[in-house]
Amino acid sequence: MKNQHLLEEIHSAKNHKASTRNVYRVACEKYCKFNEMLLEDLLQEAENEEKNKIDWKYRKLKQKLINFRSYLIEYYPQKTVETYFNTILEIYNYYEITIGKLPKVDKRSYNKTPPITFKDLPD
């Protein structure tokens, strides 16, 4: 994975356990694939926008985060959405990229997976 060295820096600094490392890897893979960019390029793009003093409301990063969150909401349960999305925010925060205010999510919009019942279990 080409993003591994950036994630390793975070893991080393924060002393992450194996399970946390896995969450970061999966969230990063999904985010990078969704945006069709490497993490390094996404961070560089965000840093350039910050250096150029582009208002938060016009930044590509804001739109990328909103679109990614919408994608997650469409396909994953609420807890997974929150875990993956917060992980991406943590990566940006670690590399000192300022994240402005994002619109709140209506809790009713999350993908609701039906609870498992006894009928769903194999005999």
N, CA, C and O atoms as a DFTB+ gen file, in Angstrom:
492 C
 N C O
     1  1       0.853      -1.188       0.000
     2  2       0.000       0.000       0.000
     3  2       0.890       1.239       0.000
     4  3       1.801       1.360       0.819
     5  1       0.624       2.139      -0.906
     6  2       1.473       3.314      -1.066
     7  2       1.309       4.325       0.064
     8  3       2.175       5.176       0.265
     9  1       0.224       4.239       0.789
    10  2      -0.035       5.177       1.881
    11  2       0.563       4.703       3.205
    12  3       0.485       5.407       4.211
    13  1       1.150       3.529       3.203
    14  2       1.584       2.876       4.432
    15  2       2.539       3.725       5.272
    16  3       2.399       3.780       6.494
    17  1       3.504       4.384       4.638
    18  2       4.480       5.163       5.412
    19  2       3.827       6.319       6.173
    20  3       4.270       6.668       7.267
    21  1       2.788       6.908       5.605
    22  2       2.081       7.992       6.296
    23  2       1.297       7.449       7.492
    24  3       1.263       8.067       8.556
    25  1       0.676       6.300       7.306
    26  2      -0.066       5.691       8.408
    27  2       0.885       5.187       9.490
    28  3       0.583       5.291      10.679
    29  1       2.019       4.647       9.090
    30  2       3.000       4.159      10.074
    31  2       3.481       5.284      10.981
    32  3       3.705       5.076      12.174
    33  1       3.637       6.459      10.421
    34  2       4.050       7.615      11.229
    35  2       3.020       7.898      12.323
    36  3       3.372       8.163      13.472
    37  1       1.747       7.837      11.946
    38  2       0.666       8.066      12.913
    39  2       0.663       6.961      13.971
    40  3       0.586       7.232      15.169
    41  1       0.749       5.711      13.507
    42  2       0.721       4.573      14.438
    43  2       1.866       4.655      15.442
    44  3       1.687       4.385      16.630
    45  1       3.021       5.023      14.957
    46  2       4.198       5.117      15.818
    47  2       4.017       6.239      16.851
    48  3       4.306       6.052      18.033
    49  1       3.546       7.385      16.402
    50  2       3.375       8.528      17.306
    51  2       2.289       8.274      18.348
    52  3       2.411       8.707      19.494
    53  1       1.231       7.573      17.950
    54  2       0.097       7.358      18.854
    55  2       0.109       5.983      19.519
    56  3      -0.764       5.669      20.327
    57  1       1.100       5.173      19.174
    58  2       1.236       3.841      19.766
    59  2      -0.037       3.010      19.605
    60  3      -0.544       2.440      20.571
    61  1      -0.546       2.948      18.374
    62  2      -1.776       2.215      18.090
    63  2      -1.606       0.708      18.214
    64  3      -0.546       0.158      17.915
    65  1      -2.660       0.063      18.656
    66  2      -2.711      -1.392      18.695
    67  2      -3.034      -1.908      17.292
    68  3      -3.397      -1.137      16.403
    69  1      -2.900      -3.197      17.112
    70  2      -3.131      -3.819      15.802
    71  2      -4.551      -3.558      15.291
    72  3      -4.742      -3.312      14.100
    73  1      -5.530      -3.610      16.164
    74  2      -6.920      -3.397      15.735
    75  2      -7.132      -1.966      15.226
    76  3      -7.840      -1.755      14.241
    77  1      -6.526      -1.001      15.888
    78  2      -6.636       0.395      15.453
    79  2      -5.914       0.591      14.140
    80  3      -6.396       1.312      13.266
    81  1      -4.771      -0.038      13.992
    82  2      -4.019       0.031      12.728
    83  2      -4.872      -0.488      11.577
    84  3      -4.865       0.071      10.480
    85  1      -5.594      -1.549      11.841
    86  2      -6.447      -2.128      10.803
    87  2      -7.577      -1.173      10.420
    88  3      -7.880      -1.021       9.236
    89  1      -8.197      -0.536      11.397
    90  2      -9.266       0.431      11.123
    91  2      -8.723       1.573      10.270
    92  3      -9.367       1.982       9.304
    93  1      -7.562       2.085      10.612
    94  2      -6.943       3.173       9.839
    95  2      -6.666       2.725       8.407
    96  3      -6.914       3.470       7.459
    97  1      -6.154       1.511       8.257
    98  2      -5.826       0.996       6.921
    99  2      -7.084       0.895       6.063
   100  3      -7.098       1.348       4.919
   101  1      -8.136       0.304       6.615
   102  2      -9.375       0.110       5.857
   103  2     -10.023       1.456       5.531
   104  3     -10.435       1.687       4.394
   105  1     -10.114       2.337       6.517
   106  2     -10.725       3.655       6.283
   107  2      -9.941       4.423       5.229
   108  3     -10.531       5.055       4.353
   109  1      -8.627       4.372       5.310
   110  2      -7.772       5.076       4.348
   111  2      -7.936       4.495       2.944
   112  3      -8.020       5.239       1.967
   113  1      -7.982       3.181       2.846
   114  2      -8.175       2.545       1.541
   115  2      -9.494       2.974       0.919
   116  3      -9.547       3.301      -0.267
   117  1     -10.557       2.974       1.710
   118  2     -11.881       3.367       1.201
   119  2     -11.884       4.833       0.780
   120  3     -12.417       5.177      -0.275
   121  1     -11.292       5.690       1.598
   122  2     -11.265       7.127       1.297
   123  2     -10.448       7.408       0.039
   124  3     -10.868       8.187      -0.817
   125  1      -9.303       6.786      -0.071
   126  2      -8.442       7.005      -1.234
   127  2      -9.077       6.450      -2.505
   128  3      -9.026       7.085      -3.559
   129  1      -9.670       5.277      -2.404
   130  2     -10.332       4.683      -3.568
   131  2     -11.516       5.549      -3.997
   132  3     -11.720       5.784      -5.188
   133  1     -12.296       6.021      -3.021
   134  2     -13.446       6.865      -3.316
   135  2     -13.022       8.134      -4.071
   136  3     -13.691       8.559      -5.012
   137  1     -11.905       8.726      -3.647
   138  2     -11.431       9.974      -4.260
   139  2     -10.461       9.742      -5.418
   140  3     -10.037      10.691      -6.078
   141  1     -10.113       8.483      -5.661
   142  2      -9.190       8.109      -6.735
   143  2      -7.874       8.883      -6.642
   144  3      -7.343       9.379      -7.635
   145  1      -7.370       8.965      -5.403
   146  2      -6.107       9.653      -5.130
   147  2      -5.373       8.916      -4.017
   148  3      -5.983       8.202      -3.222
   149  1      -4.070       9.095      -3.971
   150  2      -3.275       8.579      -2.862
   151  2      -3.439       9.502      -1.661
   152  3      -3.728      10.688      -1.813
   153  1      -3.253       8.951      -0.472
   154  2      -3.351       9.758       0.737
   155  2      -2.363      10.919       0.690
   156  3      -2.696      12.041       1.073
   157  1      -1.173      10.653       0.230
   158  2      -0.155      11.698       0.132
   159  2      -0.643      12.867      -0.724
   160  3      -0.429      14.029      -0.379
   161  1      -1.300      12.552      -1.840
   162  2      -1.819      13.597      -2.735
   163  2      -2.996      14.336      -2.110
   164  3      -3.130      15.548      -2.275
   165  1      -3.847      13.610      -1.396
   166  2      -4.980      14.247      -0.716
   167  2      -4.497      15.217       0.363
   168  3      -5.022      16.322       0.499
   169  1      -3.497      14.791       1.123
   170  2      -2.935      15.671       2.153
   171  2      -2.260      16.887       1.542
   172  3      -2.394      18.001       2.049
   173  1      -1.534      16.671       0.453
   174  2      -0.850      17.779      -0.219
   175  2      -1.854      18.782      -0.776
   176  3      -1.662      19.993      -0.659
   177  1      -2.915      18.278      -1.375
   178  2      -3.962      19.151      -1.914
   179  2      -4.578      20.002      -0.799
   180  3      -4.776      21.206      -0.966
   181  1      -4.875      19.372       0.330
   182  2      -5.467      20.095       1.461
   183  2      -4.497      21.125       2.022
   184  3      -4.894      22.235       2.375
   185  1      -3.231      20.756       2.103
   186  2      -2.220      21.681       2.612
   187  2      -2.063      22.881       1.672
   188  3      -1.935      24.015       2.133
   189  1      -2.074      22.639       0.378
   190  2      -1.963      23.727      -0.596
   191  2      -3.143      24.683      -0.501
   192  3      -2.969      25.899      -0.577
   193  1      -4.335      24.139      -0.337
   194  2      -5.514      25.000      -0.195
   195  2      -5.404      25.861       1.063
   196  3      -5.787      27.031       1.069
   197  1      -4.876      25.262       2.121
   198  2      -4.702      25.995       3.371
   199  2      -3.659      27.107       3.212
   200  3      -3.873      28.237       3.651
   201  1      -2.532      26.772       2.581
   202  2      -1.460      27.755       2.365
   203  2      -1.936      28.909       1.497
   204  3      -1.537      30.056       1.692
   205  1      -2.802      28.586       0.528
   206  2      -3.324      29.616      -0.369
   207  2      -4.498      30.382       0.232
   208  3      -5.124      31.211      -0.430
   209  1      -4.781      30.088       1.494
   210  2      -5.829      30.793       2.254
   211  2      -7.198      30.764       1.575
   212  3      -7.933      31.752       1.578
   213  1      -7.520      29.615       0.999
   214  2      -8.842      29.435       0.397
   215  2      -9.841      29.242       1.534
   216  3      -9.610      28.445       2.443
   217  1     -10.943      29.968       1.480
   218  2     -11.978      29.843       2.508
   219  2     -12.457      28.394       2.587
   220  3     -12.547      27.696       1.577
   221  1     -12.761      27.963       3.809
   222  2     -13.203      26.592       4.029
   223  2     -14.385      26.230       3.124
   224  3     -14.440      25.123       2.588
   225  1     -15.319      27.151       2.958
   226  2     -16.519      26.823       2.175
   227  2     -16.221      26.550       0.705
   228  3     -17.060      25.980       0.007
   229  1     -15.047      26.942       0.222
   230  2     -14.680      26.706      -1.177
   231  2     -13.639      25.604      -1.355
   232  3     -13.247      25.305      -2.482
   233  1     -13.194      25.009      -0.278
   234  2     -12.120      24.021      -0.375
   235  2     -12.619      22.683      -0.922
   236  3     -13.735      22.242      -0.645
   237  1     -11.747      22.063      -1.707
   238  2     -12.036      20.725      -2.230
   239  2     -12.156      19.730      -1.083
   240  3     -12.974      18.811      -1.134
   241  1     -11.346      19.914      -0.058
   242  2     -11.361      19.000       1.085
   243  2     -12.754      18.920       1.699
   244  3     -13.228      17.829       2.015
   245  1     -13.405      20.045       1.868
   246  2     -14.742      20.052       2.460
   247  2     -15.684      19.196       1.623
   248  3     -16.427      18.375       2.161
   249  1     -15.655      19.386       0.320
   250  2     -16.548      18.631      -0.552
   251  2     -16.195      17.149      -0.564
   252  3     -17.079      16.293      -0.594
   253  1     -14.902      16.852      -0.540
   254  2     -14.468      15.446      -0.514
   255  2     -14.955      14.761       0.756
   256  3     -15.420      13.622       0.704
   257  1     -14.854      15.434       1.885
   258  2     -15.305      14.854       3.147
   259  2     -16.819      14.657       3.163
   260  3     -17.304      13.616       3.605
   261  1     -17.555      15.633       2.692
   262  2     -19.019      15.519       2.652
   263  2     -19.439      14.383       1.720
   264  3     -20.310      13.584       2.065
   265  1     -18.826      14.313       0.553
   266  2     -19.170      13.253      -0.402
   267  2     -18.820      11.871       0.140
   268  3     -19.589      10.923      -0.023
   269  1     -17.663      11.758       0.783
   270  2     -17.250      10.481       1.349
   271  2     -18.205      10.056       2.458
   272  3     -18.602       8.893       2.533
   273  1     -18.565      10.988       3.304
   274  2     -19.503      10.668       4.384
   275  2     -20.847      10.216       3.816
   276  3     -21.453       9.276       4.330
   277  1     -21.312      10.878       2.761
   278  2     -22.577      10.486       2.124
   279  2     -22.487       9.072       1.559
   280  3     -23.424       8.283       1.677
   281  1     -21.356       8.766       0.948
   282  2     -21.129       7.420       0.419
   283  2     -21.182       6.391       1.551
   284  3     -21.846       5.362       1.427
   285  1     -20.486       6.670       2.644
   286  2     -20.485       5.750       3.777
   287  2     -21.892       5.558       4.326
   288  3     -22.296       4.433       4.620
   289  1     -22.641       6.649       4.466
   290  2     -24.000       6.586       5.005
   291  2     -24.891       5.703       4.131
   292  3     -25.751       4.982       4.636
   293  1     -24.680       5.764       2.841
   294  2     -25.504       4.992       1.908
   295  2     -25.254       3.482       2.028
   296  3     -26.173       2.683       1.854
   297  1     -24.014       3.100       2.324
   298  2     -23.652       1.685       2.252
   299  2     -23.288       1.009       3.576
   300  3     -23.147      -0.213       3.611
   301  1     -23.135       1.757       4.647
   302  2     -22.661       1.169       5.902
   303  2     -23.545       1.569       7.075
   304  3     -24.209       2.605       7.032
   305  1     -23.552       0.752       8.120
   306  2     -24.305       1.115       9.331
   307  2     -23.668       2.322      10.042
   308  3     -22.502       2.647       9.818
   309  1     -24.443       2.960      10.882
   310  2     -24.034       4.213      11.536
   311  2     -22.693       4.106      12.248
   312  3     -21.847       4.986      12.090
   313  1     -22.483       3.067      13.015
   314  2     -21.243       2.935      13.792
   315  2     -20.031       2.844      12.868
   316  3     -18.983       3.420      13.159
   317  1     -20.168       2.129      11.767
   318  2     -19.070       2.005      10.796
   319  2     -18.804       3.347      10.132
   320  3     -17.650       3.733       9.946
   321  1     -19.860       4.055       9.778
   322  2     -19.716       5.389       9.180
   323  2     -18.935       6.287      10.122
   324  3     -17.969       6.932       9.714
   325  1     -19.344       6.331      11.363
   326  2     -18.695       7.201      12.343
   327  2     -17.234       6.804      12.559
   328  3     -16.365       7.669      12.666
   329  1     -16.966       5.514      12.624
   330  2     -15.593       5.043      12.831
   331  2     -14.695       5.427      11.666
   332  3     -13.635       6.019      11.868
   333  1     -15.111       5.094      10.446
   334  2     -14.287       5.391       9.271
   335  2     -14.122       6.893       9.063
   336  3     -13.026       7.372       8.772
   337  1     -15.220       7.630       9.216
   338  2     -15.159       9.071       8.964
   339  2     -14.292       9.768      10.002
   340  3     -13.481      10.626       9.653
   341  1     -14.452       9.415      11.260
   342  2     -13.628      10.023      12.311
   343  2     -12.154       9.660      12.142
   344  3     -11.278      10.456      12.477
   345  1     -11.880       8.473      11.630
   346  2     -10.499       8.075      11.362
   347  2      -9.885       8.980      10.307
   348  3      -8.740       9.409      10.450
   349  1     -10.625       9.271       9.260
   350  2     -10.111      10.168       8.203
   351  2      -9.875      11.563       8.781
   352  3      -8.865      12.196       8.475
   353  1     -10.785      12.037       9.602
   354  2     -10.593      13.346      10.235
   355  2      -9.347      13.339      11.120
   356  3      -8.607      14.322      11.159
   357  1      -9.116      12.243      11.826
   358  2      -7.927      12.119      12.676
   359  2      -6.636      12.166      11.857
   360  3      -5.643      12.753      12.287
   361  1      -6.656      11.555      10.693
   362  2      -5.472      11.582       9.823
   363  2      -5.165      13.017       9.412
   364  3      -4.019      13.461       9.495
   365  1      -6.184      13.737       8.972
   366  2      -5.973      15.146       8.595
   367  2      -5.492      15.956       9.811
   368  3      -4.587      16.783       9.692
   369  1      -6.095      15.716      10.960
   370  2      -5.687      16.449      12.162
   371  2      -4.248      16.143      12.549
   372  3      -3.510      17.040      12.956
   373  1      -3.850      14.899      12.425
   374  2      -2.468      14.532      12.761
   375  2      -1.480      15.315      11.892
   376  3      -0.444      15.775      12.372
   377  1      -1.813      15.459      10.622
   378  2      -0.931      16.195       9.704
   379  2      -1.223      17.699       9.692
   380  3      -0.823      18.421       8.779
   381  1      -1.932      18.146      10.735
   382  2      -2.183      19.568      11.008
   383  2      -2.907      20.289       9.876
   384  3      -2.614      21.442       9.559
   385  1      -3.852      19.584       9.280
   386  2      -4.737      20.188       8.288
   387  2      -5.985      20.630       9.049
   388  3      -6.626      19.825       9.724
   389  1      -6.318      21.891       8.937
   390  2      -7.478      22.430       9.642
   391  2      -8.759      21.995       8.949
   392  3      -8.927      22.178       7.744
   393  1      -9.649      21.422       9.729
   394  2     -10.955      21.002       9.221
   395  2     -11.983      21.978       9.775
   396  3     -12.124      22.127      10.989
   397  1     -12.691      22.634       8.882
   398  2     -13.731      23.565       9.309
   399  2     -15.000      22.826       9.687
   400  3     -15.025      21.601       9.802
   401  1     -16.028      23.590       9.871
   402  2     -17.310      23.022      10.270
   403  2     -17.932      22.273       9.098
   404  3     -17.940      22.757       7.967
   405  1     -18.450      21.092       9.387
   406  2     -19.158      20.292       8.387
   407  2     -20.631      20.241       8.762
   408  3     -20.973      20.304       9.942
   409  1     -21.512      20.126       7.762
   410  2     -22.940      20.039       8.078
   411  2     -23.254      18.815       8.931
   412  3     -22.645      17.758       8.764
   413  1     -24.190      18.966       9.827
   414  2     -24.605      17.851      10.681
   415  2     -25.370      16.839       9.838
   416  3     -25.971      17.173       8.817
   417  1     -25.327      15.596      10.297
   418  2     -26.026      14.515       9.599
   419  2     -27.319      14.205      10.332
   420  3     -27.338      14.068      11.555
   421  1     -28.389      14.098       9.576
   422  2     -29.665      13.679      10.141
   423  2     -29.539      12.197      10.491
   424  3     -29.303      11.370       9.611
   425  1     -29.693      11.865      11.744
   426  2     -29.518      10.482      12.212
   427  2     -30.444       9.507      11.494
   428  3     -30.146       8.315      11.418
   429  1     -31.554       9.995      10.971
   430  2     -32.490       9.108      10.268
   431  2     -31.978       8.702       8.892
   432  3     -32.517       7.786       8.272
   433  1     -30.941       9.379       8.416
   434  2     -30.437       9.073       7.079
   435  2     -29.465       7.899       7.056
   436  3     -29.093       7.421       5.984
   437  1     -29.053       7.433       8.237
   438  2     -28.107       6.312       8.283
   439  2     -28.757       5.037       7.786
   440  3     -29.958       4.820       7.943
   441  1     -27.931       4.207       7.187
   442  2     -28.351       2.899       6.700
   443  2     -28.702       2.043       7.911
   444  3     -27.847       1.774       8.754
   445  1     -29.927       1.629       7.993
   446  2     -30.367       0.817       9.132
   447  2     -30.352      -0.653       8.724
   448  3     -31.096      -1.073       7.838
   449  1     -29.510      -1.410       9.369
   450  2     -29.496      -2.842       9.113
   451  2     -30.510      -3.484      10.047
   452  3     -30.526      -3.198      11.244
   453  1     -31.349      -4.344       9.507
   454  2     -32.353      -4.956      10.379
   455  2     -31.696      -5.862      11.416
   456  3     -30.694      -6.511      11.119
   457  1     -32.244      -5.914      12.621
   458  2     -31.648      -6.769      13.654
   459  2     -31.780      -8.244      13.268
   460  3     -32.716      -8.641      12.574
   461  1     -30.842      -9.025      13.724
   462  2     -30.873     -10.466      13.463
   463  2     -31.905     -11.095      14.393
   464  3     -31.925     -10.830      15.595
   465  1     -32.754     -11.926      13.814
   466  2     -33.760     -12.625      14.603
   467  2     -33.454     -14.119      14.610
   468  3     -32.554     -14.575      13.904
   469  1     -34.194     -14.873      15.399
   470  2     -33.989     -16.320      15.453
   471  2     -34.248     -16.966      14.091
   472  3     -33.627     -17.973      13.752
   473  1     -35.156     -16.393      13.319
   474  2     -35.452     -16.947      11.980
   475  2     -34.243     -16.816      11.045
   476  3     -34.085     -17.615      10.122
   477  1     -33.393     -15.813      11.280
   478  2     -32.232     -15.577      10.429
   479  2     -31.096     -16.569      10.698
   480  3     -30.224     -16.763       9.852
   481  1     -31.111     -17.188      11.865
   482  2     -30.035     -18.095      12.250
   483  2     -30.208     -19.455      11.565
   484  3     -31.328     -19.927      11.366
   485  1     -29.066     -20.080      11.205
   486  2     -29.188     -21.401      10.575
   487  2     -29.670     -22.446      11.578
   488  3     -29.476     -22.308      12.786
   489  1     -30.298     -23.488      11.052
   490  2     -30.812     -24.565      11.921
   491  2     -29.735     -25.378      12.537
   492  3     -30.018     -26.313      13.287
